[in-house]
Amino acid sequence: MSFIQSLIIYLLSPILTLLFWIFVAYMIFSWLIAFNIINMRNYSTLRIYNLIRKICDPILDPIRRFVPPFGGLDMAFLVVVLGLSWVRGYLVPQLYIIFA
């Protein structure tokens, strides 16, 4: 196994998986805040949500400029999640095969 294959398997794939789950948490938080289930005056909830926003917003903001919301739904989020799924499911295995 080459060094690049090791990087792909042990670094790139888990990082993309973690990023995917952070985006899922961002989506759940936004729903819970929208339906007023989570109290944003709670300090620990606010800190967790701000941490997730600091990770997700730099990725979502450039996409939001080109993809408008559709009926109140953030389509930029959908583009990023589908893109991450495609990279994890198709591109990473192809990179592994290319460098084999």
N, C-alpha and C positions, 0 to 999 in steps of 0.2 A: 504494500500500500504506500503510495507516495504521500509527500507532505501536503499537497493540495487536496488530495482525497481526504486526508485526515481532518484538514480544516473544514471541508464541506460537511463531513459527517458529524464531527464533534463540536463545531462552532456555529456554522451557518444555519443548519436545520433547527437546533434547539432555540437559537435566538429568534428565528422566524416564528416558531411555535409559541414562544413566550410573548412575542409582539402580537400575535393573533389573539391570545387569551387576554392581553391587556386591552385590546380593542373591544373584545366581547364584554369585559368588565365596564369599559367606558359606555357602551351601549346600554347595559343594564342600569348603571348609575343614572344615565340621562333619562331613562324611562321612569325610574323610581322618583327622581326629582320632578319630572313633568307631572306625575300623578300625585305629587305631594305625599308620598309614602315615607321618604327619608327627610328628616329635619336637618336642613343645612346649617342650623345654628349650633349643632353638635360639633365640637372642636375636632374630634378624631375623624368623623365622617368628612368634614370639610378638608382636612389634611389629606386623606386618602384620595378624595375626588380631585383635589388640586394636583397631587402627584400624577395621577392618571392623565389629567388634562395636559400637564407639562410634557408628557411623553407623546400623547396622541395629537395635540393641536399643531405642532410643527409639521407633521406629516399630512394632516387634513387640510390645513389652511391653503396651501398652493392648489390643491384639487378643488376646494370650494370656490375658487375664482372661476373655474371653468365648468363645474357641474353645479347647476342651481338646485335648491331644494324642491322637492316635488310633493305638494300637498302636505307640507310640514315635516316631511321625512328628509333626513340628511343623506342625499345620494352619494356624497363624497365618502361617507363611511362605508357604504356598500361597495364602492369602487375599490377602496383600500382593502377591505376584507376579501373580496373576490381576487384582487391582485395578489395578496399574501397567500391565499389558498392555491392559486395557480403557480406561484413561485415555489411554494413548498411541495406541491404535488407533481409538478411537471419539470420545472427548470432545475431544481436541485438534483433530481435523479439524472437528468440529461448532463449536467455538469460532472456528475460522478462518472458517467459513462465516457464522456469526452476525455477526461483526465486519466482514464483507466489504462 
